[in-house]
Amino acid sequence: MKTSLASALLLTVVSCAATAAPALPEPDGIYAVGMRRFELTDPTRHGVLSQDKDEIRVLPGYIWYPAKHGTRGTRPYLRPAEVADQGRAMARNFGYGPEELAGLDKVTAHSVEGAPPERGFAFPIVIFSHGYDCYPAQNTALLERLASHGYIVMSVGHPHDAADLRLADGTLLTTAHPAGNDPDYAALRKTLTSGPSHETRTAALQGYAQALSRDRLGASLIAWRDDTVFVARSIENRRVPPALMSILAAGDTQRLGIMGMSFGGAL
């Protein structure tokens, strides 16, 4: 699903990467911002959106959070290895040249990886989902800004519907592109988005839900929903890796919200 909004955001990053010493907008809140990478494993789910029926569902992602007062520093928007995997996959997914996103490791982000978290407050927690075919570092500028205003934000990757994601053990989870394979769904979606009248578009809703359930995109909707529920329950039950727990210990599980970009916002 190559939405115009997702493409516009990607073009913004591309244009930044083409300038000298590019940097994302600086956060404007009162807190310094820390960041960590993480992986959450759901041992109860296998073969989700994967051709390998035994593949355990592993969700890689990033967490941004209010950092200890006095924290200073920046970091690359993406590591060179992430550019090699995710950047090339994004270029492929959106029809860019293979090297058009090669400079994303030269873009500066305004969070400090591994910074100690701020203590003494109970910060709201937000779970963020990227756009379809996109990547968990998407919207970094927004998520850094939220963290600077006192939010803990977890951006979760949805493997096989995201750009290629490499796990800590070296496994590469690649993008799959079978969405739109049900002809009835494809026709109804086209009518909903570009039908000649309001009445025509409204009438298409009658069969849309059933057709969506038959299409691969329907499977994606269920998978992303289940991913998000799993992450929320992991936070609430404190079943997360110790490095993540050290950050979430300052979070208020009674104030937990969900947001996303494009398809990720449909959850």
C-alpha positions, 0 to 999 in steps of 0.5 A: 500500500503506497499511500501518498502521505507515506511517500510524502514523508519519505520524500521529506527525508530524501530531500534532507539526506541530499543537503549538507549536514542534514538534521531532523527538527530539534525537539522543543520540550523541556526534557532531553531525549533518550533512545534504545532499540529493542525486540519483543518476542511473542512465543505464542504466535508462529508463521505470522505473515510469513511463508515459514509456518514455524517463524516465531513472531519477533517485533523489533523497534525503538523506544524514545523517552525523557532522559536524565536532566543534563543529557546532551548529544545526538546520533545518526538517524539510522545506522549504516547497517540499517540503511543497508537493509531498511533504506534499500528496502524502502527504495525498492518498496516505493520505486526509488533508485537503489542508492537514493536513500543511501545517505540516511546514516548522515542525517542527525537525530536529536536523541541519545542512544542508551541515555539514562531515563529521567526519574521521579515522574510517571510518564504516559506511554504511547505505542506507535505503528509505522506505515505499510511497507515502511520502517519503525524509525519513521516519524523519528522527529515527531516521536523525539518531540513527544519524548521531550514533552514527557512521553515514553514512545515505543515504535514497533516494527511489523515484520513482512509488512515493514521494510526489511528488518534485521533482528539482533541474531542476524535474521533478515525479515523481508517485505512481502507484497501480496496485498490486493490479491483478491479481485473483489477487494481490489475493485471495492477499494478502488470504488471507495477511493475514487467512485463517481459519487458519494452514493456509489462509494457508500454502497461499496462499503456493504461488501468491503469488510468481507472482501478485506478479510479474504485479501492479504491486507485483511491478514495484515490488519489482524496481525498488526492488531495482535502485535499492538495488543501483545506490546500493550500487555507486555508493558502492563504485565512488565514482561519486557527485557531488563533494558526496556524495563528500566525505561518503562519503570517510569511509565504510567500504564494507566495512561497508555495510548496508541497512534500510527502513521497511515496503515499503522493509524488504522488500528 
